[in-house]
Amino acid sequence: MIKQQIAEARTLLQQRTRICNVEEHSSLGILLMHLWHEDKEIREVSALSIAGGTANEMYKPHYGHFGTQLLTTLKQEYPDKPGDVNEAYSNVGNILKLLLYRTVIDLKGLSNMHFSFLSGSLYLALLANCRDQIESIRRLGIHSAHYELCDLLLTLQSVNLTARLNVQDANVIQRLAAHALASFDPSHTPHLWNLMKSSAARDQKAVQPVLDALHHPRASTHILDAMTLITGQQKIKMLTCLGRIGSEDALPTLNCLTTTKNRAVRSAAKSAVHNIISKNKVSPHHTLLRPNTIIKDEKTSLLRPNKSHDKGVDNNMLHIIDTHDEQS
């Protein structure tokens, strides 16, 4: 019974992109309460299920110790079992924020470390734990952790840290953090938009990967607000993002930018306008129903005719057989 509940919760965490609250007696709520279960094995399986896994496959990290890390810190900060699932959700969210905050500090310390066999092992464990923390925050929808996620992106821009981190590893962590930030409701991530509008080029560059992952329709308003203060490559990234989101609210601003002197911005604006119009255009070929237009001829059916059968085919094949037909 418990295994089935945990499997159902993993399915929910995998499929849902935005979790605003946890319902009482839901599989996810039960999973969170299992973090305080008396059985150690159930606690560990529940902790790892937050970071990954599907209905048929439990997540088992190759490196790191995220499960132990989460449960140990949870026991230290919140030793008593919460009274309801909302309290459990809040406590787990606070612990994940704390763990990511500590990871960022460790990453900053890594930039001053001389590599050895021991530090290489710590390197793998640190990045693996960081991956699991980010994925847990994204899957649970802990939008209040966007401050820590932004700080992580800023830390990855450090020159000293760049020399210590493998490029592929840094790109993976950066992409995961960007997807986590993009999965939140834009109104819940004010620090992200402040960095997006920052006059410091370092801040803009740090959060630039988020633009590649944004799909939320309400993000267009925040992007348009930030774009008034941005120039260069960052502005082109924003225009591309607006075209992908496809909100028609961005068209007036984009149409103005199609006449700008900057060739790159002008081209990106035209492309964004084309993408938005194409995305919002309703074509009769995309539906079986006739388009809602005023036509003089009265139509006997709402279904569009199949043009390939207009000629040489009897469209009245299903006719009523009367007595004359039977006699013949």
N, C-alpha and C positions, 0 to 999 in steps of 0.2 A: 504493500500500500504506500509506504513512504517512498520507495524507489519510483513508483509511478507518479506520485505528486512532484517529486524533484524533476523527473523527465518532462512533465507537463510545464513546469516553470522554465526549464531550459528552452523549450519550444517557444514559449511566450517571449522570453528575452531575446531569442534569435529573430523572431518575426516582427516584433513591435519596434518601431523606430523612435517613438516618443512615449515615455511613460510619465504621466502627470501625477498619478496617485496609485495607491495599492488598495484593492478592495479586500474587505474582511473575508476570511475563509477562502480566498482565491489561492491558486497553486503558488503564485509568486509570494503572497503573504505568508503562506505556510513555509515556503523555502527560507524566507528571512527569519522566521521564528525558529527554524531548525538550527540556526547559528548558535543558539543557546541550548541546544539539545543535550541531554545527559550522555548520550552515546558519542564518543569521540569521532568514530568513523562517519556518522551522519553529519556531524559538524563540518568535517573536512570535505566531504562530498558536496555539501551545500555551498561552502565557500568557493570551491573550484567551479561550481555550476554558475556562479555569478559572473565569473571571468570569461567563460566560454562553454562550448558544448552544444549538442543538439538533442533532439528527442531520443535518438538511438545511440548516441555516442557521448560519453562523459569526457570532459576536458582534462587532460593530464599534461602539464607543462614539462618540457624536457629540461629546463633550467629554472633556477629561482625557487622561491619558497613562499609564494603569494598566499596560499591557504593558511599556512602556519602564521605568517606575518599578520594577516587579517584577524584571525581568531585570537592571537596573543594580545594584539592591541585592543581588540574589542573587549576582551576580558579585563584588561587594565582600566579602560575608560568607562565601560558600562558592564560591570560584573553581574548586575541583576537582570533577569529576563524582563523585557519590556511588557507593558500591559496590553498593548494592541499592535497591529501591524504598522500603523502610521508612525508610532514611536520607534519601532524596529527599523523602518525605512529611514527615518531621520538619523538614528544612531549609526547605521551602516554608512549613510552618506557622509556624516561627519568623520568617520574613521577613514574612509577612502580619500577624503580631502587631506586629512592629516598625513596619510601614507604618501600621497603624491607630493605634498609639501616637503616631506623629509627626503624623498627621492631627488627632488630638484636640488636640495642642499648637497646631497651626495654627488650628484652630477657636477656641481660646481667644484666640489673637492677633488673629483677625478681629474680635473684639468691640471692639478699640481702634483699628481701621483706619478712616481717613476714605476714603469711596468716591471712586473715580475710574474712568476707562476701564480702566486697568491693573488696579486692584483688582477691578473687575467681571469681568475675564477670569480672574483668580486665583480668584475666588469660584466660577465655573462649573467650573473645573478641579478645585478642591478638593473640591467636592461630588460631582462625577462619579467622582473617584478613590476617595472615601469609599464611594460606592455599590458600586463594583467590589470593593473590599477586603472589605466586609461579605458580599457575595454569594459571593465566593471562599471565605471562612471557613465560610459556611453549607454550600455545596455540597461542600466537602472534609471537613466535620465536624470542624473544628479547635476542639474544646471548650475547650482551654486558653486560647483567646482570649476567654473569657467575661469576664475581668477588664477587658480593653480595651473590650469591648462595653458593659459596665456603666458604665465611665468615660465612654464616649461619651454614653450616656443621661443621666448626671449633668451632663455639660457642656451638653447641649441645654437643661437647665433654667436655665442662667445667664441672669440678667436682661439683662446687657449684650449677650450673644450673641443673645438673642431679638429685640432691636431691630435687629440686623444681618441676621439670616436671614429670608428669605421664609418665611411660615408654611407654605405648601404644601411647600417644600423641606425644612423642618425635620420636617414630618409624615412625609414619605417616608423620610427617613433614620431617624427614630425607629421607624417601622413595620418597616423592613428589619432593624434591630438587634434588635427584639423578636422577629421571626420566627426570626432566627438563634439567639437564646438559647433560644427555645421548641423548636427542632429538636434540641437536645442532650439527652442523658440527664440527668435531674434530679440524679442523684448526682454528676455531673461539673461542676456549677455552684454550688459552695458560696457564692461571693461574692454571687451573685444572691439566694439565700435569706437571707443576712445583711442585705442591703439591704432585702429584703422585710419583715424583722422589726425593722428599725431604728426607734429611737424618734424619729428626725428625720423630719418630714413630707416634707422635700425628697427624701430617699432613697426613701421609699415611693412618692411621686408619680413619680419618675424611672423606676422599674421597673414601674410599673402597666401600661403597654402590653403587657408580656410576658404578663399574665394573659389578655388578649384573644386571644392566639395559642397558648396552651398546649393540647395535646391528649394529651400523653404520660400513659399510665395510672399510672405511678409518681410523677407529680407531685402526686397527691392527698395523699400522706403528708406532703410538705414544705409544702403549702398549709395543711393542718390544723394542723401545728406552728406555722406563722407566724401563723395566724389567732387563736391564743389571746392574742396581744399586740397585735392590731389592732382598731381601732374605725372607725366612720364609713364613708365611701364606699369605702375600700380593702377593708373587710370584705365589702361587698356585691359588689364585683368578684370577690373570692375565692369567694363562694358561687355566683355565676353560672358561674365557671370550673369548680368542682366538679361542677355539674350538667351541664356540657357534656362533661367527661371521662367521667362516668358510672360511677365506681368505687363499688361497694357498701360498701367500707370506710368511706366518709364518712357513711353513713346514721345511725349512732348519734349522732354529733356534730350532724348536721343536724336530726335529730328533736328534740334538746334545744333547738335554736335556734328551732324553730317555736313555742315558747311564751314567747319572750323579750318584754319590754315594748316594745322598739324595733320600731315598725311596719314600717319599711323592711327591717330585718334579718329579721324574722319572715316577711315576704312573700317575700324572696329565698330564705330557707331552704326554705319550702314549695315554691316553684317548682323548686329544685334537687332536692328529694326526689322530686317528680313526674317530673322529667326522668330521674333515675337509675333509678327503678322502670320507667318506660316503655322505657328503653333496654335494660334487662336482662330484660324480660318476653318470654318465648317464646310466641308465639301460633301455634296450629295453622294459621291462615290464611297464615302465612309459609312454610310448608313443605308438600310433597306427602305427607310421611309422617305417620302418625297420632301424636298426642301419647302419651307414655309414661305412661299412666294405667291403673289397674286397672278393667277392664270385665268384667261377668259374661258378656255374650254373646261367643261366640267369633267372631273376625273371620277371614274367609277371605282378606283382602288387607290389606296395610299401607297401601295408598293410600286416602286419604279419598274418599268418594263425592261425585260432583257432584250437588248438591241440585237443580239445575235439571232433571235428568233422572229425578228420583224418580217423577214421575207421567206417565202416558201414553206412556212410552217403554219398549220392550222392551230391558232390559239384557242379555238373553241373545241378542243379535243374532248373535254369532259362535258358533253351535252346530255340532256335528258333524252332517253330513248322512249319514243312514243309508240303507239300501236302500229303506225305505218312502218316504222323501222323494223318492228318485229316481223310484220307480214312479208316484208321484202327480204 
